[in-house]
Amino acid sequence: MTILLSGFEPFDGASTNASWQAVSALRDAWDGDEPLVAVELPCTFDGAWPALRAAIERYEPRVVIAVGLAGGTNAVRLERVAINVIDARIPDNAGSAPVDEPVVADGPAAWFTGLPLKASLVAVRAAGIPVEVSSTAGTYVCNATFAALMHGTSGREGVRSGFVHVPDGESLPLASTVTALRVVVETARADLDGSLGVGDDVVRVAAGAEH
């Protein structure tokens, strides 16, 4: 079982991106039985998904977790749903700023994550790391990549894929973010091999929002 993680290059004038810092740090520290590979994606609407798709085709992973940066939060955000719209408030790294365009022409309105969301939430909480379920991944490159990932892997048997947003290093230490990602990976892996063994007290835990 190969595990594939992706993070993004810096964007909007930043010199670093916490998503790639965390993903590459987990790759370097990984000591699991299965290989874990990582790819840095361009922060562009036209380039991110093709780069991730190429890695999927090359490595044939059974767990695919795309990771992006969420500024303004101190919690890891497990993304529940990707929506089929691009509405760029700022240009991407190629200068593109589509407004009200679909990610996938003639695709569905939205896609739900393929990761065991509530089990991951409970497990990351148990590790003492701030975490929440998010029902919006935005309308920028992160959401577009999430949507394309779910659309592109929908026909692949035995694959768990999804998206996680992480805070910047000032809001949450990198070591905590790396631990959270490790827990999410291990939970997805356990879900695949049937060893997760969670009950209704986990899968039915409330994690919604009022607005």
Secondary structure, DSSP 8 states (H G I E B T S, - for coil): --EEEEEE---TT-S--HHHHHHHHHHHH--SSS-EEEEEE-SSTTTHHHHHHHHHHHH--SEEEEEEE-TT-SSEEEE-EEES-EE-SS--TTS---EEE-SSTT--SEEE--S-HHHHHHHHHHTT--EEEES---SSHHHHHHHHHHHHHTT-TT-EEEEEEE--TTTS-HHHHHHHHHHHHHHHHHHHHT-----HHHHT-------
